[in-house]
């Protein structure tokens, strides 16, 4: 049985939500996670919006595979997906910065001794990234690479155990920390569809850096890889 399943039988230590100290130290821990994500996005966007002629904005979504490290059993493909909004500020040079706010369905799937255990963890994630665009502004196709920190706010967590077609679903919100932090790196292509309109594509890898479990008996991190597609429309002139 996986480490998270075993932890359910132990006495949990006192409720303690890990928060981003510089921003959330004065915000009650019970505040809605979407509000927290929007606070980060607003802070990051204050300086950007003042130069709207170099800002692009639009929807984004993706699909891929997610896992949780140090899980007992044979790892299996676990479908993961995300959907949200993306904001990108770019200059006439090759550099840009961006931030997303997205809902991300993640988790882990393993098999052991005829038992299939699937963990579903859902987050509101805020990736912040530095972007380098190859080629020149205005090119029909521009390769790009990006990297930066990602902040995650847990909205729900559950585990389903399946044996011989019988499934048992368990709430594990008390076993998972409410905050996750890691880094995301990506590479992709931007296609210019029209004046100030781009199709955004990339292959992204996320590696969690904080332990997602509340127990001290083991350390487990989120990880995922996937393909993202979005549409960016330039704002301003």
N, C-alpha and C positions, 0 to 999 in steps of 0.2 A: 504494500500500500504506500502511496506517495507521502512525502514529508508533510504536505499541507493537510492530508487526511488524518495523519497521526496527530498533528497539532490540535485537531478539534477536540481530542480527548483530554487535553491538558488544561490546567488553569491559566487563563490569560492574564497577563500583567495589566496594570491600570491603563485605562484608555488614553492613548497618546498619539495625536495626529502630527506627523512630521510636516512642517510648513516652510515655505520659503521665507526666511527670517526677515529680510529687508523689506518685504512688501506686506506680509500677512501677520506680522507680530501684533498688530492692533486690530485685526479682523477676527471676529468670533469664529471658532472652529466649526460651528454649526451652519455657517453661511453656505448657500447653494453653490455647488462646484462650478456651475456655468457662470455665475457672477464672478468667481475668482478668475476664471479663464478670461472673461471679458475685461477685468481690471488689468491683467497683464497685457492684453492686446491693446487696450487704450493707452497705457503708459508707453508701450513701444511705438505706437502710431502718432503720438503728439508731434514729434519733430518731422515725421514723414509727411503728414497731411498738409503741412504748411507749404510744401513744394509739390502740389498736386499734379503739375505737368509731367512729373517723372514717376508717377505712381500708377500701378495697375492693380486691378481687383477682380475677383471672380470665384466661382465654385470650383471645388476640387474633390476628388474621390479616388479610392484605391482598393486593391485586393491583393492578398498575399498569404503568408504563413507565419504563425506566431508560436512561441514556446516559452517555457519557464525553466531556467537552469536548475540542476541538481534535483530533478524529479525522478523518482524511482520507477523503473520499467522501461520498455522499449518505446522510444518516441515515435509518434505518428504525425502525419500531416494534419495540421489544425487550421482550417480556413479563418482568415482575419480580414476585416474590411474597415474602411474609414470614409467619412464624408464631412465636408465643412467648407470653409471659406479661406481664401489665400490673399495676402496683400504683399506686393513687391515694389520696392523702390529701387530704381536703377538710374545710373548716370550715363553720360555719353561715353564714358570710359568702359572698361570691361567688368566693373564691380557693381554689386547690388546687395541689398539686404531684404529679407522677407520674414513674414510671420504668418502662421496659420492658426485657426481655431477649428478643431475638428472632433467629431465623435468617433472613437476608435474601439472596435470590438476585437478583443484579443483573447489570450488564454493558452491552454496547453492540452495535449492529448497523449496518453501513454497506455500501453497494454502490459499486464503482468499477471501471470497465473490464471489466464482466462478471463480476467476482469479488465474492462476498458474504463478508464477514468478520464473524464473531460472537464477541465476547468474553464469557465467563461469569466473573463474580467473585462469590464467596460469602463473606458476612461474618456474624459474630455481632455484632449491633448493640445498643447500650445508649443509647436516647434518654432524656434527662432534660428535663422540661418544667414550666414554670409555666402554670397553667390558670386561665382566667377563665370562670365559669359565669354566664350570664344568667338572670334570673328568680329564683325562690326555691327553697330546698331543699324537696323534697317535690313539686314540680310534676311533672306527667306527662311533659312534654317540656322539656328545658333546652338551648338553644343554648350553644355554648362555642367559645373560641379558645384556642390554646396555642402556645408557642414555647420553644425551648431547645437546648442543645448535644447532639450525638449522637456517640458513640464507636463506631468500627468495628474489628473484629479479623478480618483475612483468614484464611479457612480453605482456600480453593482458588481457582486462577485458570487458565483455559485459553482457547485461541482456536481456532475452527474456520473454515477457509477452504473455500469451495464454488465449484467451477467446472464447469459442464455436468453437474451431478449428482454429481460426484466430490468427496468431503469429506476434508479432512486436518485432524486435531486435534493441537494442540501445547500442551504444558505451558508456561505463562508465569509460574509462581510466582516465578521468579528475577527477573522484570522489574517486579513489583508490590510496593509497600511493604506491610508487614504491618499497619500501623496507618493508619486514616483518621479524620479529624475534620471535622465540619461542623455545620450548624444545621438544625433541622426546625421548620417552622411548619405549623399545621393549624387547620381550622375544621370543626365538626360538630354533631351532636345527640346527646343522651342521652335514651333513652326508659325510663321507669320501668315495668318489667314486673310487679313485685311489691314487697312491703316489702323494702328493702335489696337489690334486684336490678335492674340496669340493662342495657339494650342500648346499647352504645357504638358510634357511627359517626363517621367523619371523613374529610375529604379532606386529605391531607398532602403537603407539598413538602419535599424534602431537597436542600440544596446543600452539596457538599463544599468545604472551605476549604484542604485540604492536597493537594499534588501526589501522585498515587497511583503515579507511576512513579519508578524508581530512576535513570533516565538524566537528565542535566542538559541534554539537547538540546531538551526541550519540557516544557511544564507542562500536565497534564491532571487534571481534577477529576471526581468522581462527581456524578451528579444523578439524581433520580427523583421521580415523582409517582404517587400511588395512593390508592385507597379502602381504608380499614381498618374492620373490624367486630370487636367483641369483646363479651364478657359479663363484667360486674363484679358481684361478690357482696360485700356488706358483712361485715366481720369484727367480732367482739365483740358488745356489747349493741346 
